[in-house]
Amino acid sequence: MAQYLKRGKDADIRADDNAKVRGIVEGILADIEKRGDEAVRELSIKFDKFDRETFRLSDQEIQECLDQVAPRDLEDIKFAQEQVRGFAQHQRACLKDLEVETLPGVVLGHKNIPVQSVGCYVPGGKYPIIASVHMSVVTAKVAEVPRIITAAPPFNGKPAPAIVASQYLGGADEIYCLGGIQAVAAMAIGTQTIDPTHMLVGPGNAFVAEAKRQLYGRVGIDLFAGPTETLVIADETVDAEMCATDLLGQAEHGVNSPAVLITNSEKLARDTMDEIARLLEILPTAENAGKSWEDYGEVIVCDDYDEMLAEANELCSEHVQVMTDRDDWFLEHMHGYGALFLGARTNVAYGDKVIGTNHTLPTQKAGRYTGGLWVGKFIKTHTYQRVLTDEASAMVGEYCSRLCALEGFAGHGEQANLRVRRYGGRNIPYAGVAD
């Protein structure tokens, strides 16, 4: 039976925190819808202490940001974007239009059509997270979205040069220096100076995530995202330093990022807890990582691999790092997760920053019903039908007529009956039923 050496905060406390966020976001969205640019500007001043006449960056400002980024940094950004673009292109190639004759004279098909406009949010208040640009803008570009706009908060009181460079190199059509609820609301609802988009993507803090949740329906979103989650599944084929490093590497995202270790070795579990304590003495981001580990960190010791698998699937964590003597077995049997990172040679940071898979992933057990952001999220699959012959229309019409009568839909039935009379020569009375 699984033994918890450490547990995180009670779920009821987390629910109370979420309720407070919901109320704040609801009021802000209503204000932005009512007052537009005026409300957006006030919020930018209030939360980011940033004010300007227009939040969209000019071509000159974009170039100035590019000039501030070191050549090596630009090359690294380009390399990361090449990896994301390449994998997205392979994914896009899997999405095929379809047309098939299912019955003689009956042709059905579907077309894959890109979303026509997307707003990409890039978090950057604490860290200038350039990787989020690659995941959203580059992937949307591969999907051939015609209009891609991006928004990121100011960093140290001005646009973050590395983020702006990434947005430009990724192919954004409009770049805004705007953060938080006001950014996603402006991109979804629109203001006097910002045209609304059809879809919102990109991670953010609890307020950004809640704003996206409340805006869903008015616009599409990539997924409902909560704080970053990481799960390490390990046995004694790896050591405590590896486990502790991979746990704290994600816990530094914020003060509420769950980090969990599942193992079948109590020795490894206790050694990892000791190693975490040691690393927190020297980690530059220990303030966030330590708080997150204290409140949300968990250590679970299981009897065997089957129990480890069951616990992992139940947790359904966003990131799952597997370091065991049977990584492929976990790949075969895992069904609840955002993304898998198999073996000690890879890690979540690779996926977050550069390797090519997308880092916008499902949290809060959403991996039970959805994967993460990928090129297919920006593409809508629309069906169509064509009937080529009179005989086919009349034949399908007779079935349709009887089924409509069975449901009591006389108007629907008459749509079918008209075709049976017109193309099949059958004398069916108005809203009648075919023999």
C-alpha positions in Angstrom: 0.0 0.0 0.0 1.3 3.4 -0.9 3.0 5.3 1.9 3.1 9.1 2.0 6.3 10.4 3.5 5.2 14.0 2.7 1.8 15.5 1.7 0.9 18.8 0.2 -1.8 21.3 1.1 -5.3 20.1 1.7 -7.5 20.3 -1.4 -10.1 22.5 0.4 -7.5 25.2 0.9 -6.7 25.2 -2.8 -10.4 25.5 -3.6 -10.8 28.6 -1.4 -7.8 30.2 -3.2 -9.4 29.5 -6.5 -12.8 31.0 -5.4 -11.1 34.3 -4.5 -9.4 34.5 -7.9 -12.7 33.8 -9.7 -14.4 36.8 -8.2 -11.6 39.2 -8.9 -11.4 38.1 -12.6 -15.1 38.4 -13.2 -15.2 42.0 -12.1 -12.1 43.0 -14.2 -13.5 41.3 -17.3 -16.8 43.2 -17.0 -14.9 46.4 -16.6 -12.8 45.9 -19.7 -15.9 44.9 -21.7 -17.5 48.1 -20.7 -14.7 50.6 -20.9 -12.2 49.0 -23.3 -8.8 50.8 -23.6 -9.4 53.0 -20.6 -9.8 50.1 -18.3 -6.9 48.2 -19.9 -4.6 51.2 -19.3 -5.7 51.6 -15.7 -5.0 48.0 -15.0 -1.6 48.1 -16.7 -0.7 51.1 -14.5 -2.1 49.4 -11.4 -0.5 45.9 -11.8 2.6 46.5 -13.9 3.2 50.2 -13.3 3.5 50.6 -17.0 1.8 53.2 -19.1 2.0 54.3 -22.7 -0.3 55.8 -25.4 -0.6 52.5 -27.2 0.5 49.1 -26.0 1.3 47.8 -29.5 5.0 47.9 -30.3 6.1 49.8 -33.4 8.5 48.3 -36.0 11.1 50.6 -34.7 10.6 49.4 -31.1 10.8 45.8 -32.3 14.0 46.5 -34.0 15.5 48.2 -31.0 14.6 45.1 -28.9 16.3 42.9 -31.5 19.4 45.0 -31.3 19.6 44.6 -27.6 19.7 40.8 -27.8 23.2 39.3 -28.0 23.9 37.4 -31.2 24.4 34.1 -29.4 21.1 34.5 -27.6 19.4 35.2 -31.0 21.0 32.0 -32.4 19.7 30.0 -29.4 16.2 31.4 -29.9 16.3 30.5 -33.5 17.5 27.0 -32.7 14.7 26.4 -30.2 12.1 27.7 -32.7 13.5 25.4 -35.4 13.0 22.4 -33.2 9.4 23.4 -32.3 8.6 24.3 -35.9 10.1 21.0 -37.2 8.0 18.8 -34.9 4.9 20.9 -35.5 5.4 20.5 -39.3 5.6 16.7 -38.8 2.4 16.8 -36.8 0.7 19.0 -39.4 1.6 16.5 -42.1 -0.5 13.9 -40.2 -3.7 16.0 -40.6 -5.1 15.2 -43.9 -8.2 16.4 -45.7 -10.6 13.5 -46.5 -13.1 12.7 -49.2 -14.7 9.3 -49.6 -17.6 7.8 -51.5 -19.4 6.0 -48.7 -22.3 4.8 -50.8 -22.8 4.9 -54.6 -23.3 8.6 -55.4 -22.8 9.7 -51.8 -19.6 11.6 -51.1 -18.5 12.7 -47.6 -15.4 14.6 -46.6 -13.7 16.9 -44.2 -11.4 19.9 -44.5 -8.8 21.1 -42.0 -9.1 24.9 -41.8 -6.9 27.0 -39.5 -8.4 29.3 -36.9 -8.4 32.8 -38.4 -7.0 34.7 -35.6 -5.2 33.8 -32.4 -4.0 35.7 -29.3 -0.9 34.3 -27.7 -0.2 35.2 -24.1 3.4 35.1 -23.0 4.0 35.2 -19.2 6.9 37.4 -18.2 6.4 39.2 -15.0 8.8 37.2 -12.9 10.9 35.6 -15.7 10.9 36.6 -19.4 9.6 33.2 -20.6 10.6 33.2 -24.2 9.9 29.5 -24.6 6.2 30.2 -24.4 6.5 32.3 -27.6 7.9 29.3 -29.5 5.1 27.0 -28.3 2.3 29.3 -29.3 3.4 31.7 -32.1 5.6 29.2 -34.0 3.0 26.4 -33.8 0.2 28.7 -34.9 2.3 29.8 -37.8 2.8 26.2 -38.9 -1.0 25.8 -38.7 -1.2 28.8 -41.1 -3.3 31.0 -38.8 -3.6 34.3 -40.8 -3.5 36.7 -37.9 -1.3 36.0 -34.8 -1.1 38.6 -32.1 1.0 38.3 -28.9 1.0 40.0 -25.5 3.6 39.9 -22.8 3.9 42.0 -19.6 6.7 44.5 -19.2 9.9 43.2 -17.6 11.7 45.7 -15.4 9.4 48.5 -16.6 9.8 48.0 -20.4 9.3 45.4 -23.1 11.5 42.4 -22.6 14.0 42.4 -25.5 14.3 38.6 -25.6 10.5 38.1 -25.6 10.0 40.7 -28.3 12.8 39.1 -30.4 11.2 35.7 -30.0 7.7 37.1 -31.0 9.1 38.7 -34.1 11.2 35.7 -35.2 8.3 33.4 -34.5 6.1 35.3 -36.9 3.7 37.4 -34.8 1.7 39.9 -36.8 1.1 42.3 -33.8 3.1 42.5 -30.7 1.8 44.1 -27.5 3.5 44.9 -24.2 0.6 44.1 -22.0 0.2 41.6 -19.2 -2.3 39.8 -17.0 -6.0 39.7 -17.2 -6.1 43.0 -19.2 -4.0 41.4 -21.9 -6.1 38.2 -22.4 -9.3 40.2 -22.1 -8.2 42.7 -24.7 -7.3 40.0 -27.1 -10.5 38.1 -26.6 -13.1 40.9 -26.1 -11.3 43.6 -28.1 -11.0 47.3 -27.4 -11.0 50.5 -29.4 -7.5 49.8 -30.5 -7.2 46.0 -30.4 -9.3 43.8 -32.6 -10.5 40.7 -30.9 -9.2 37.2 -31.8 -11.0 33.9 -32.2 -8.8 31.9 -29.8 -6.5 32.4 -26.8 -3.5 30.3 -26.0 -0.5 30.4 -23.7 0.1 29.8 -20.0 0.0 32.4 -17.2 -0.6 32.9 -13.5 -3.8 32.0 -11.7 -5.6 35.2 -12.8 -4.7 34.7 -16.4 -5.8 31.1 -16.3 -9.1 32.1 -14.7 -9.6 34.8 -17.2 -9.2 32.3 -20.0 -11.7 30.0 -18.3 -14.3 32.7 -18.1 -13.7 33.8 -21.7 -14.0 30.3 -23.0 -17.1 30.1 -25.3 -16.7 33.6 -26.4 -13.4 32.5 -27.8 -11.6 29.2 -28.0 -8.7 28.4 -25.7 -5.9 25.9 -25.8 -6.8 24.3 -22.4 -7.7 25.1 -18.8 -4.3 25.6 -17.1 -3.4 25.7 -13.5 0.0 25.9 -11.7 2.9 23.9 -13.2 2.9 20.3 -12.0 5.8 17.8 -12.1 5.9 14.1 -11.1 9.1 12.1 -10.9 8.7 8.3 -11.1 12.0 6.7 -10.1 13.6 3.6 -8.8 17.2 2.9 -7.6 18.6 3.1 -11.1 18.9 6.9 -10.4 20.2 8.8 -7.4 18.7 11.4 -5.1 20.5 14.3 -6.8 18.8 13.6 -10.1 15.3 13.3 -8.5 15.7 16.4 -6.3 17.0 18.5 -9.2 14.1 17.5 -11.5 11.6 18.2 -8.7 12.9 21.7 -7.8 13.5 22.5 -11.4 9.7 22.8 -11.9 8.8 23.9 -8.4 10.6 27.2 -9.0 7.7 28.2 -11.4 5.8 29.6 -8.4 4.8 29.1 -4.8 2.0 26.7 -5.7 3.5 24.3 -8.2 3.0 20.7 -7.1 6.2 18.5 -7.3 5.7 14.8 -6.5 8.1 11.8 -6.2 6.8 8.3 -6.6 9.2 5.5 -6.0 9.5 1.9 -4.8 12.6 2.7 -2.7 12.1 4.3 0.7 15.9 4.9 0.8 15.7 6.9 -2.5 12.7 8.8 -1.1 14.4 9.9 2.1 17.7 10.6 0.3 15.8 12.8 -2.2 14.1 14.8 0.6 17.5 15.4 2.2 18.9 16.4 -1.1 16.1 18.9 -1.7 16.9 20.5 1.6 20.5 20.8 0.6 19.8 22.2 -2.8 17.3 24.8 -1.4 20.3 26.3 0.5 22.0 27.2 -2.8 19.3 27.4 -5.5 18.9 31.0 -6.6 15.2 30.5 -7.0 14.8 28.8 -3.6 12.2 31.4 -2.4 9.7 30.1 -4.9 10.8 26.5 -5.1 11.1 26.1 -1.3 7.6 27.5 -0.6 6.2 25.3 -3.4 7.9 22.2 -2.0 6.8 23.0 1.5 3.1 23.5 0.7 2.6 21.2 -2.4 5.5 18.7 -2.4 4.7 15.1 -1.9 6.7 11.9 -1.6 5.0 8.5 -2.1 6.6 5.2 -1.5 4.9 2.2 -3.3 5.3 -1.5 -2.9 5.9 -2.3 -6.6 5.9 -0.9 -10.1 2.2 -1.7 -10.6 1.3 0.5 -7.6 3.6 3.2 -8.9 1.8 3.1 -12.2 -1.6 3.3 -10.5 -0.6 6.2 -8.3 0.9 8.1 -11.3 -2.2 7.6 -13.5 -4.4 8.8 -10.6 -2.3 11.9 -10.1 -2.4 12.7 -13.8 0.4 15.2 -13.6 1.3 17.8 -16.2 5.0 16.7 -16.5 6.0 13.1 -15.8 9.7 12.3 -15.6 10.3 8.5 -15.7 13.7 7.2 -14.6 13.4 3.4 -14.0 14.7 0.1 -15.3 11.4 -0.1 -17.4 10.7 3.3 -18.9 9.1 1.9 -22.0 6.7 -0.1 -19.8 5.5 3.1 -18.3 5.2 4.6 -21.8 3.0 1.7 -22.8 0.7 1.8 -19.7 0.5 5.4 -18.7 -2.7 7.1 -19.7 -3.0 10.0 -17.3 -0.4 12.8 -17.9 0.4 15.9 -20.0 3.8 14.8 -21.4 6.3 12.0 -20.6 10.0 12.5 -20.3 11.6 9.0 -20.5 15.0 8.3 -19.0 17.5 10.2 -17.1 19.1 11.7 -20.3 16.0 13.8 -20.9 14.1 16.1 -18.5 11.2 18.5 -18.3 13.4 21.5 -18.9 14.3 20.1 -22.4 10.6 19.9 -23.2 9.9 23.4 -21.7 12.6 25.2 -23.6 14.1 23.6 -26.7 13.6 19.9 -27.7 10.6 20.6 -29.9 7.5 19.2 -28.2 5.1 21.7 -26.8 5.2 22.8 -23.2 1.7 24.1 -22.9 0.2 21.1 -21.2 -2.9 20.0 -19.3 -2.9 20.4 -15.5 -5.3 19.6 -12.6 -6.0 16.2 -14.0 -7.1 17.5 -17.4 -4.8 15.0 -19.0 -7.6 12.5 -18.5 -9.4 14.0 -21.4 -7.0 16.2 -23.4 -3.4 16.5 -24.5 -1.5 19.7 -24.7 -1.2 22.5 -27.2 -0.1 21.3 -30.7 -0.6 22.3 -34.2 -4.0 20.5 -34.4 -5.4 22.9 -31.7 -5.2 25.7 -34.2 -7.0 23.7 -36.9 -10.8 23.1 -37.2 -12.0 20.0 -38.9 -15.2 20.7 -40.9 -17.2 18.1 -42.6 -19.2 18.4 -45.9 -21.4 16.2 -48.0 -22.3 15.8 -51.7 -24.9 13.6 -53.3 -24.0 13.0 -57.0 -27.0 11.1 -58.4 -30.8 11.2 -58.3 -30.9 7.5 -57.2 -28.6 8.2 -54.2 -30.6 11.2 -53.0 -33.9 9.2 -53.3 -32.5 6.2 -51.5 -31.0 8.2 -48.6 -34.2 10.3 -48.5 -36.4 7.3 -47.8 -34.3 6.3 -44.8 -34.2 9.8 -43.6 -38.0 10.3 -44.0 -38.8 7.2 -41.9 -36.3 8.2 -39.2 -37.7 11.7 -39.0 -41.2 10.3 -38.6 -39.9 8.1 -35.8 -38.7 11.2 -33.9 -41.7 13.3 -34.8 -39.8 15.9 -36.9 -42.3 16.6 -39.7 -40.3 19.5 -41.1 -37.1 17.5 -41.2 -39.1 14.7 -42.9 -40.4 16.9 -45.6 -36.8 17.9 -46.5 -36.3 14.3 -47.3 -39.7 13.7 -48.8 -39.2 16.5 -51.3 -36.0 14.8 -52.6 -37.8 11.4 -52.8 -40.6 13.0 -54.9 -38.2 15.1 -57.0 -35.5 12.6 -57.7 -37.1 9.2 -57.0 -40.5 9.7 -58.6 -42.2 8.5 -55.5 -45.6 10.2 -54.7 -45.1 10.8 -51.0 -47.7 13.2 -49.5 -46.5 16.4 -47.7 -44.9 15.5 -44.4 -45.9 11.9 -45.0 -43.9 8.8 -44.5 -42.3 6.7 -47.2 -43.7 3.2 -47.6 
